[in-house]
Amino acid sequence: MQKYLIRNIQIVNEGKTFNADILLKDERIEKISPSIAANGSYIEINGEGKWLLPGAIDDQVHFREPGLTHKATIYTESKAAVAGGTTSFMEMPNTVPNALTQELLEQKYEIGKATALANYSFFMGTSNNNADEVLKTNDRKKDICGVKIFMGASTGNMLVDNYLTLDRIFRESEVLISTHCEEEKIIRRNYERLKKEKPALEASDHPIIRDEEACFESSLAAIQFAKKYNSRLHILHISTARELSLFTNMIPLKEKRITAEVCVHHLHFNADDYAKLGYQIKCNPAIKAPNNREALWQALNDDRLDVIATDHAPHTWEEKEGPYEHAHAGLPLVQHSLLMMLHYQKMGWISLEKLVHKMSHAVAEAFQIADRGYIREGYYADLVIVDPNQSTTVSKSNILYKCGWSPLESVSFPAAITHTFVNGRLVYGNGSWDESVKGKRLKFNR
C-alpha cells in the first residue's frame, strides 16, 4: 500500500480551515499536525496554495447497471465521480431488473466490488407487493444504506401507491427510508389537462405537469407516515419552496428523524433555462420557476435542507431528444457536482466550510456511515485536493460519463480537482489513474 505525506495544505473540516500536514497510511489518516517529520518511505505531495477536503459522498445516483449499460456502468460513472471529487456513492434500485429481492440487490454489490473505483452502497427497492422482502433488510442494517420508495412514477414495478404497503414499511423498517416524492394522480391530471390545451408539449411544460403541488402533497404524505411511526425518513431532491415548510432547523442533524436532500441541478438551473437547454435538463422532479431555486439556497444555508447530492441519471443523447413523451428524464452530474458548488462558494452563496458539511459530513451523519465523511485521524483517507487557482472547462474531451454529454458543456468553473484519494490510494492524480484497487462497501453504525 502506498503511503502519502501531504504538506502545507489548507484542510477544510468540521467548520474550520487550517494549515497542516497530513499523513496517510494503510487506507487511513494516520496523523494530522502543523508539521510532520515522516519516518520511512512516503510519497510527498506539496499542498501549498491548495485545499484538502473530505471526499464528497453522493447519496443519490443512478449508475444503470445491470440492464441499462448502454447508458452507463458502475465502472464508468464511478470513475467520473472520482475525477470530480466524489469518493463514495449510494445507488438507486430502478435498474433492470429492479433490485426488488435481496438476491438481486446482492448481485449489484458484487458488480460494485469488482468494478467500482469509489466506495459504494446500493438501496433496496420497493414495490406494492414486496414488503416481506424489503423488511429482510432489517437484518442487514449495517451493510445497506437504506430502503428506497418511489412515491411517484418510476421504471418497472417500482411505483408504490398502495397505502397499506407504505404503512407497513414505515411501521416496520429499522433502516433509513429514502423517498422520491411526487403525487402520481396530480401529475396525470396536469398532463391530461395540458395535452388538451396544446397537443405538442415542450420541455418547458415539464414543471407545469410535475408541479409544486405534486411534490408537496407526496412529501407531506411521507412525513405523515414517518411521524406516525417515528420512522427514519430521508426525502430526496427537494425542488420547491412550498416543501420547505415541512422541514426544521431547530434541532441538530444527529437528532433529526426526518431529513431532506437538495440536488445540484435544482440549485444551479431554473425554468428559464429550458429555453436554451430544452430536454437536456428534463428531470424528475422538474427544475422549476426561479423563486424555488432562491428558496432552496436559503434553506440549504439555514439547515432546513441537510445534504447536497446529484441524482446523477445519464441517458444517451438520442434518449434525451423530443418529443416530450420520448425525452427521458434525468441528467449526468456526478463528475461536476463539487465544481458546481465551488463556483457558488466563490460567488459568496455558500461558505467553503458549509459546502464541505453538506456534501460530506452531513451525509455521513444522516446515513450513519462508519469512519468516513470527515478528515480525522483513524478515518478512511477519502480525500480531495482542490486547486482554487486553476479553472476547469467542461468539454466533450474531458467528460467521463459513458453517455458522453453534459448540460454544462462549455461552462468554466473557478477551481480544479487535482487529486482524489479513495481509502488512502491516489486513484486520480493530475489526469493519471490507478485502477488497481477498487472501492469498498460502505458500512453503517446502526
N, C-alpha and C positions, 0 to 999 in steps of 0.2 A: 504494500500500500504506500502510495506517495505521501510525503509529509510536506506541509507548506507553512511558511512564515510570511505573513503579510505585514509589512512595516509601514508605520507612519500614515495610517489611513483614518478617515473620519467615519467612525462607527455610529450608525443611527439605530437606536434600540431603546425600547421602553420609555419613550418620551424624551430622550436625551440624544444629543450629538456631541461626541467627544473624540479626541485624537488618541490612538493607541496602536500597539502591535497585537497581533492575534496569531496563535499557533494552532494548526490543525494536524491531528494525528489519529490514525486508526478510526476513521469515519467521523470523529467528533472534534469539538472545540476543546483543546487541552488547556489553553491559557489565554487570558486577555489581560494586558498590562501596558502601562505607559511605555515601557521598554523591556524587551525580552532578549536575554542572552541565550541563544539556542545552542544546545549541545547535540552533536550528531549531524546527520546529513539531511538537510531540508532544501526544498526549492523555495527561494526567496522571491517575493513579489513586492515591488515598490508601489505603495499605495498613495504616494503624495499627490494631493490635489483631487483625490477620488473619494467616493463614498462606499462604505460597506453596509449592505442591507441584508436582513434575513430574506431568504428566497420567498417569493410570493407563493401562496397556497390558493389555488383556484378551486372553489367548492362546487363549480358547475361547468362541466364541459361535455361535449358530445364528440367522441373520437371515432364513432361509427363502426367499430369492429366488435363483433363479427357481422358479416352480412351486407355491409354497405361500403366495402373497401374501395369502390371506385371513387368515393368522396374523400376518404381519409382512412388512416390506420392508427393504431395506438403508437406505433413507432414514429410515423411521420409527424403526428401532431404533438407528441411528447418532445420530439426534437425541436419543433417550433417553439414550444413552451420554454424549454431550457434556454434557447437563444434569446428569449425575451425576459429571462429572469424569474420564470415560474419553475419551482423545484418540486412541487407536489400538486397532484390534481385528484379530483373526485369526479368520476364519470357516470353519466346517466344511463338508465336501463332500456331506453327505447331503441335498441339495436335490433338486428334481425338474426336469430329470433329474439324477441323481447326477453329480458332477464327476469322471468316470472317464476322460476324454480331455483332452489338452492344449487342444483347441479349446473344449470345454465349460468348462474352467477359465478360459480367457481371456475367455469371454463374461461370466463373473462379474466379472472385473476391469473390464470395460467398464461394467457396471452400477455398480460402485463408483466409477469415475472420474466418472460422470455424476451420481450421487446421494448419495454418502456424505459426511456432514458431518464425520466423523472420518477419520483415516488408516486404511488398510486393507491387509489381505493375506488370501489365500484358500489353504487347504490343498488339495493334490492328493489325490484319493480313490483307494482301492484296492479291488479285488475279488479273488476267487480266480483270475481269468483275465485281468488287465490289467497284469501285471508289466512287459511291454515298454513300455507307455505310461507307467507310473509312473516308470520309470527314465530317461525323457527329461527328467525334472525335474533330473537331474544337470547338464544344460547350462544350467539357468536358476536355479542355486542362489542367485544374488544378488538374484533377483526374486520368489522364492516362499518363504513361511515354512517349509513342510515338507510331509511326506507323512503322511496320516492313515490309520491302520489300526484298523478296528473289530474287535477280537478278542472281541467279544460282539455280541448281536443289534443290528441297525440296520435302517433302512429300505432298500427297494430291494435292490440286489445288492451290498451292502457288507459283509456278514459274511465275514471272511477266516478260515477254519478249515482251509485246506489248508496243511500244514506245509511242503510244497515251495515254495509261493508265499511264505510267510513267510520261509523260509530264504534264498530268492533276494533278496528285497527288503532284508533285514537285511545280507546279504553285499555287495550292490552299490550300495545307496543312498549317495550322497555328501551328502545333505541330512538334516536332522533328521527322525527318525521319531517321530510322536506317536501314542500308542495309547490306545484305550478298552479296559480290561482287565476282562472278566467271562467266565468259562468257561460257554459255552452249554450243554454237557451237564449241568453241575451245576444250572443254572437250570431246565432242563426236568425233571430228576429231582425237584427240590424242588417244582416246580409240580404235577406229576402226583401226588406223594405228598399234598400239601396238598388237592388237589381231591377226593381220595378221603375225606379226613377231614372236610372242610367244603365242599360244592359251591359255596356262595356266598361268595366271597372278599371281603376287606375291604382298605382301604388299608393297615392295619397289618400285613397279611400280606406286603407288598412286600419288607421287609428279611429276611423268612424265606425267600422264594423267591430273591431275589438276595442271598445271604448272604455272610458273611465268606470262606468257603471259595472261592466262585466268584470273588471278587475276587483273593484271594491266589494261587490256582493260575494264573490268567491273567497276573497281574503277574509271577509267578515265571518263567513261560514266556517272556514278552517280555524279561526281563532275561537269561535264559539265552541267547537269540538274540543280544542286544546284546553280551554278554560274549564270545561265540564269535567275533564278527567286529569287536569294538571299534566297534560302531555308535554313532551319537549318538541316544540314546533319551530321550524325554520322556513320562512316564506321566501321563495326565490324571486329574483328580478322584479322588485317593486318599480312601477313605472308611472304612477300617478300621484299628484298632490293629495287627492282625496284619501288614498290609503294611509297616508302618513299619520292621520289621526288615530289609527289603530295601534300605534307603537309608542313606547315610552323611553325616555332618557332619565327617568327618576330613580332608577336602581342600577347598580353595577352590572356589567355584562355577565359576570360569573353567576349572578343571581337570577338572570332572566330565564324564564321558561319559554318565551316567545321572542324570536329574533328575526331580523329582516336583512335581506341582501339587496344591493343595488348593483347593476352591471355597467360596465364602462361605456357601452353604446348609448344607454339612456342618460348618462352624464355628458356625453360628447355630442350626440346628434339631437335634432328636434324635427318636428313635422315639416318645417321649411326645407329641410334637406332632401325630401322626396323629389323636389323639382329637378335637382341635379343628379342624384344618385338612384332614384327610382327603386326598382326591386332589389338592388344591392343591399338596402337597409330594411327590407321587409323581414320582420321577425315577430315572434310571439313571446310575451305581449308586445304590442306595437310601440314603436317610437312615436311619441305624441306631441301635442302642442307645446310651445316654448315655456309656458308657465309651469308645466310639470317638471321640466329639467331644472328650472330655477329652484323649485321647492325641494327636489331631490338633493341638490347640492347643500341647501340649508340643513336638511335633515341628516345628511351624512356628517356634516361638521358638528351638529349638536347631539349626535349619537342616538337619534331615533333609528337611523339605519346603521347596522352593525358591521357589515363586511362588504368589500368590493370583489366582484367576480366578473366573468366574461360571458357565460352561456355560449362559449365557442361552439358554433354549429355550421361546419362547412358543407357547401353544396357545389357541384360543378357549375361552371359559367352557364352552360346550357340549361341547367335546372333552375337558375335564377331568372331566366328570361320570361317575359309575359306571354300570354295574357295573365290577368290576375289569378285565376284559378290554377294556372300551371306553375307560376313562380313560387318556388319553395321558400319557406320561412326560416331564417337563420343566417348568420354571417360569421366569418372566421376572424378571431380577435386575439387568441392567446399569445401570439408572438409579440404583440404590440401593447398589451394592457398596461404594463408598468411604464412604458414610454409615454402612453397617453396621460397617465396620472402625473408623471414628472413634468409634462407640458403644463398642466394646471397648477402644479406646485410652483413652477417658475412664474406663472401669471398671478400667483398670490391667492388662488381659490382654495388651496388646502396646504397645510404645513407638511414638511417632509416627515416629521415625526408622526403626524396623524395619518398620512398616506401609508407609512410602514405598519401602523397599528391596524388599519382597515384591511390591508392586503396580506398580512402575515399573523401578527399577534392575535387579533380578534377571531380569525378563522380557527386558529389552534385552540383558543378558549371555547368558542361556540361548539366545536365538534369534539373537544377534549382529546386532541391529538397528543400522543406521548412524545415528549422530547424534541419537539420541532416548533418552528414559528418564532423563535427568539434567538438572539446571539448571547448565549450563556455557556459558561464552562460546563462540560459534560453533555451538552445537547449535540444532536447531529449537526454536522457542518454543512448545512444547506444555506449557501451564501451567494450574494451577487455583488460584483463590483461595478459601480456606475461611474462613468466619466462625465461630469456635468459641463465640461468644457468642449466636448465634441457634440456633433449633431448626427442624427440618423434620418435618412430619407427613405421612405418605403417605396420599393420598386419591384417589378416582377423578377428582377435578377437576384433579389435577396429575400423574397418571400419563400418560406419553407413549408407552408401548408400544401398538402397534396393537391388541393383544388387549384392552386396557382394564382389566386387573385385576392385582393383585399379592397374594401371600400375606402381604405386610407392611402391608396396608391398616390404618389407624388407629394404626400404630406411629409414635412420635415419636423422632427422632434428635437428639442434642445438638450439632448443627452444621448449617451451610448452605453449599452450593456457590453462590457469588455470581458468579464469572466463570470462563469456560473459554476459553482461547486455543488455537487449532489453527494451527500454522505461523505464529505471530505475529499472527493475526487474532482479534479478540474475537468469537467465534461466538456465545457465550452470555454475557449480562451482565445480572444482576438482572431476569431474566424476559424480556429482549429478545433478538432473534435477528438475526444477519447470515448469511444463507444464500447470499450472492452468490458465494462461492468454495468449492469442495469440497475435501475432504481429499486427501492424496497417497498414492500407492502406497508402501508400506514397502520399503526397500532393506536388504540384509543384507551384512555384511562377512565373506564366505566365500571 
